[in-house]
Amino acid sequence: MATLTPEHREFLENPYFATATTLREDGSPHNTVVWVDVDDRGVFYNTVTTRAKGRHLARDPRTAVTVIDPQDPFKWITVSGTAELSTEDGNETIDRLSFKYTGREKYASHKPGEQRVTVRIHPEKITATGLK
């Protein structure tokens, strides 16, 4: 298991967009832009169970996120590993991410009946450039 350094954590606390990768049924990669954050339990993002990411992860929990500094594209981090999915705190997580990225306390695009899921990555590999 890989461990984030304090500099990695500080970098991930910025509201920089991430690309999340999941695996389609045929094994090919599926990339989407997500909001990402870090806490004492690690790196996480959020999705809806019915979206491609949610379906892919329910079948195959391997995932990765890449975050790039928008002011310096040579400063980035990729965290890859196995996802732990939780619907228990999905709505709270998307609201937290909404506040980080938009300043709004509630996620503006939440639809009634949507099942939000928190995707917490258990890192197996961390690759970073421009960070210690």
SVG drawing of the C-alpha trace seen along z (x, -y; Angstrom):
<svg xmlns="http://www.w3.org/2000/svg" viewBox="-37 -30 47 38">
<polyline fill="none" stroke="black" stroke-width="0.4" points="0.0,0.0 1.3,-3.4 1.2,-6.4 0.6,-10.1 3.3,-12.5 2.2,-15.7 3.0,-17.6 0.8,-15.2 -2.1,-15.9 -1.6,-19.6 -1.6,-19.5 -4.8,-17.4 -6.5,-19.9 -6.5,-22.5 -9.7,-22.7 -7.9,-21.3 -10.0,-19.1 -9.1,-15.4 -9.4,-12.8 -10.8,-9.5 -10.2,-6.3 -12.4,-3.2 -12.4,-0.1 -15.2,0.9 -16.4,4.4 -14.0,5.1 -11.1,3.8 -10.6,0.6 -10.2,-2.6 -13.0,-5.1 -11.9,-8.6 -14.0,-11.4 -13.4,-14.7 -14.3,-14.7 -14.0,-16.7 -11.5,-15.1 -10.5,-15.6 -8.4,-14.1 -8.9,-13.6 -7.4,-11.5 -8.8,-8.4 -7.3,-9.2 -8.3,-10.3 -11.9,-10.2 -14.3,-11.4 -18.1,-11.0 -20.5,-9.7 -23.9,-8.3 -24.5,-4.5 -26.1,-4.6 -23.4,-6.5 -20.7,-4.6 -18.1,-5.2 -20.5,-3.8 -21.4,-0.7 -17.8,-0.1 -16.6,-0.3 -19.4,2.0 -18.0,4.6 -14.3,3.9 -13.0,1.6 -9.7,0.7 -9.5,-3.1 -7.1,-6.0 -7.2,-9.8 -4.8,-12.2 -4.7,-15.8 -2.8,-18.5 -1.9,-22.0 -3.7,-24.3 -0.9,-26.9 2.0,-24.3 1.1,-21.2 4.5,-19.7 3.2,-19.5 0.8,-16.5 -0.1,-13.4 -1.7,-10.1 -3.2,-7.9 -4.2,-4.4 -5.6,-1.5 -8.8,0.2 -12.0,-1.7 -14.2,-1.3 -17.7,-2.4 -20.1,-3.9 -23.6,-5.1 -23.9,-5.9 -22.1,-9.3 -22.6,-9.9 -24.8,-13.0 -22.6,-14.6 -19.5,-13.9 -20.9,-15.6 -21.9,-18.6 -18.4,-18.8 -16.9,-18.7 -19.4,-21.3 -18.2,-23.7 -14.6,-23.1 -15.0,-23.6 -17.9,-26.2 -18.3,-27.7 -21.9,-26.4 -22.8,-24.4 -25.2,-22.1 -24.5,-20.4 -26.7,-22.3 -27.2,-19.4 -28.5,-16.9 -31.5,-15.1 -34.2,-13.5 -33.8,-9.7 -30.2,-9.7 -28.0,-7.4 -24.7,-9.2 -21.7,-7.0 -18.3,-8.0 -15.4,-6.4 -12.5,-6.1 -9.2,-5.0 -7.0,-2.6 -3.7,-3.6 -1.5,-0.9 0.7,-3.3 1.3,-7.0 3.2,-8.8 4.0,-12.5 6.0,-15.1 7.0,-18.4 6.0,-17.1 7.9,-15.3"/>
</svg>
